[in-house]
């Protein structure tokens, strides 16, 4: 699975608010051995939101957690865009959510708040433990929550625990070599595409070093390709440390 975060909020980009979602989502996924494939922080812009949603929809392995834009104000675009992109059908009044809104606000549910219950067809509600104003999901793959962390984070935690809690065990080996990364490019090119390779060059006191890290669910493969690096470094008398 490829996990995406989509954080919608012009106020984050213009500095009026600080993002709280990326770090939370990253950490919540890591509890079960998952990691983000990509994360976006974008403006409340209709065309941009559509493009990001379509990009994620086109990934057959994609799972999306979207934050923001599900309220009833004119800049809350998420519900309508989600319906267009993920269902190609108009919004539909969700009767349970409609009643929840009426129960909470009474006559003040009209004329605006009630529209929060206009959701993409076949939406499932995501419980909001703060005020019962729900988020929603589609296909158990696309999850839409409020921009408020105190509301959205419990929703996301519950979703991940319920649907994505099968822990993925990954194995990582890392070394720090006292050489430039250019020295090791030929070895890097031999690493299987199934292995996640990270090369992090460093420069301290005008001396180059590089951190090489390999990760995979296949422990033997990690050890096999990591040995290519250590064998080369040993043969070349290049100092390195395992970290």
Secondary structure, 3 states (H helix, E strand, C coil): CEEEEEEECHHHHCCCCCCCHHHHHHHHHHCCCCCEEEEEEECCCHHHHHHHHHHHHCCCCEEEEEECCCCCCCCCCHHHHHHHHHCCCCCEECHHHHHHHHHHHHHHHCCCHHHHHEECCCCEEECCCCCCCCEEEECCCEEEECCCHHHHHHHHHHHHHHHCCCCCCCEEEEEEECCCHHHHHHHHCCCCCCCEEEEEEEEECCEEEEEEEEEECCHHHHHHHHHHHHHHHHHCCCCEEEC
